[in-house]
Structure formats: C-alpha cells, structure tokens
C-alpha cells in the first residue's frame, strides 16, 4: 500500500502564493503518476496538475501559467507551487498517485484546505 500526506494549506490573500507538499510512504516503487486535484462543496474533484515519473506534466486549464507541479522521485515527494492565487482557487487540495500500468489514480491523501480571501 501507499500512503499520501499533504501539507502546506492555509489562508492566503488574493494574489498571494502558497506551496503544497505531498509525501508518499509505503510501497513507493509502485507509484507511477502523481497529481494534485481539488474539490469544492457540491462539485466533483478536478485535476489541477499531473506529473509522470519522467517529468511529463499536464495542467488544468484554470491554473495554467499560475501553478507549477514538481516532483522529487528520490524522496517520494510532489509539490504544487501556487502563485497569483484567486478566490476561486479556494478548495480542498488532494494529492493522488497511480500504480504502475494503472489508468486510474489509485491512492489519495486526506486533503489540505486552501482558502484565498481578503
């Protein structure tokens, strides 16, 4: 099994920055893709950013150019640098990971709340 633990959420003013971290533990050699998703009440989880073992990256349209995902494979970490934050970025942010050869996100963290408000 794989455990994912997010950290770094909090309250920030519009235009500010925040950096989220996700630590993977357990059977980490099984991990392939890692990603950040977010969810607001009453809505489905949406992809924020995804990164493969090889560093290929996909961003959600609403965060393109403002957020940066990165990954430290040696230490089983994934990060999300969020700049130029907007109130509509307020959500619970989840770290996710997929097993090798899996088409799904198989492992999920418990989430960390990001609130953007003045």
C-alpha positions in Angstrom: 0.0 0.0 0.0 0.9 3.6 -0.4 0.1 6.5 2.0 0.0 10.1 0.8 0.2 13.0 3.3 -0.4 16.6 2.2 0.8 19.7 4.0 1.1 23.4 3.3 -2.5 24.5 3.0 -3.9 27.6 4.8 -5.3 31.1 4.3 -3.8 33.5 1.8 -4.8 36.8 0.3 -5.7 37.1 -3.4 -2.6 37.5 -5.4 -0.5 35.6 -2.9 1.4 32.4 -3.1 1.3 29.0 -1.3 3.3 25.8 -1.7 1.7 22.4 -1.1 3.8 19.3 -0.4 2.8 15.7 -0.5 4.9 12.9 1.0 4.5 9.3 -0.2 5.3 6.4 2.0 4.8 2.7 2.0 5.3 0.7 -1.2 6.5 3.7 -3.2 8.2 1.8 -6.0 4.7 1.0 -7.2 4.0 4.7 -7.9 3.8 6.0 -11.4 2.0 9.3 -12.0 1.4 11.8 -9.2 -1.1 14.6 -9.2 -3.0 17.3 -7.4 -6.7 17.5 -7.5 -9.1 20.0 -5.8 -12.7 19.9 -4.8 -15.2 22.5 -3.6 -18.5 21.6 -1.9 -21.1 20.2 -4.3 -18.6 19.8 -7.1 -16.6 16.9 -8.4 -12.8 16.7 -7.9 -11.0 18.4 -10.7 -7.5 17.9 -11.9 -5.1 20.7 -11.0 -1.8 19.2 -12.3 -0.3 15.8 -13.0 3.3 14.7 -13.4 4.8 11.3 -14.6 7.9 9.6 -13.4 9.7 11.0 -16.4 8.5 14.6 -15.8 5.8 14.9 -18.3 3.2 17.5 -17.0 -0.4 18.3 -17.6 -2.2 21.3 -16.0 -5.8 22.1 -15.6 -6.9 25.0 -17.8 -7.8 27.2 -14.9 -4.3 27.1 -13.3 -2.1 27.1 -16.4 0.6 29.7 -16.0 0.0 30.2 -12.3 0.7 26.9 -10.7 3.8 24.7 -11.0 4.0 21.0 -10.2 7.3 19.3 -9.4 8.4 16.0 -8.1 11.4 14.6 -6.1 11.5 10.9 -7.0 14.4 10.2 -4.7 12.5 11.4 -1.7 9.0 10.4 -2.9 7.7 14.0 -2.8 5.5 16.0 -5.1 4.9 19.8 -4.7 2.5 22.3 -6.0 3.7 25.9 -6.2 0.6 28.2 -6.4 1.1 31.8 -7.5 -1.3 34.6 -8.2 -4.0 32.9 -6.2 -7.6 33.8 -6.8 -10.7 33.4 -4.5 -11.9 30.7 -6.9 -8.8 28.6 -6.1 -10.3 28.1 -2.7 -10.8 24.3 -2.3 -9.6 21.2 -0.6 -6.5 20.0 -2.4 -5.8 16.3 -2.7 -2.6 14.5 -3.6 -3.1 11.4 -5.7 -0.9 8.7 -7.2 -1.3 5.9 -9.6 0.1 2.4 -9.6 2.4 1.3 -12.4 0.4 0.5 -15.6 -2.8 1.8 -13.9 -5.1 4.1 -15.8 -6.6 5.4 -12.5 -5.5 7.4 -9.5 -5.3 4.6 -7.0 -4.1 6.3 -3.9 -5.4 9.5 -2.3 -4.4 11.7 0.6 -6.8 13.2 3.0 -6.6 16.7 1.6 -5.5 20.1 2.7 -7.6 23.2 2.7 -6.5 26.3 0.7 -8.5 29.4 1.4 -8.0 32.5 -0.7 -9.7 35.5 0.8 -9.0 39.1 1.8 
